Amino acid sequence: MSYTKCMSNWTIKIEQLSATEKLGLLEELWDSLARTPEAIPMTAAQRDELDRRLDDLEREGPIGIPWKEVLDRIQGRAE
């Protein structure tokens, strides 16, 4: 990958990365953020929406179609 570590900072020349390298870097960043979700700030509106959705889930239970069923339907159309 086209980046170098200088002391505690990363210097990345994004324009020199291939699409595959950019996706790999993006995945590493996403995984890093996912390890500490509590460190990601949310606005009051985002917190309210999350609370509303969690309340709906508790009240109504999960809704939707299981992923396996969706996949089976898609694969059934291709045959």
DATAWO-V894426 format. One record per run of one state. SS is the DSSP state (@ for helix, = for strand, . for the rest). FROM is the first residue (numbers start at 0). LEN is the number of residues. If there is no record, write none. Layout:
# DATAWO-V894426
ss,from,len
SS,FROM,LEN
SS,FROM,LEN
This chain:
# DATAWO-V894426
ss,from,len
.,0,2
=,2,4
.,6,2
=,8,4
.,12,1
@,13,3
.,16,2
@,18,16
.,34,2
@,36,3
.,39,4
@,43,17
.,60,6
@,66,12
.,78,1
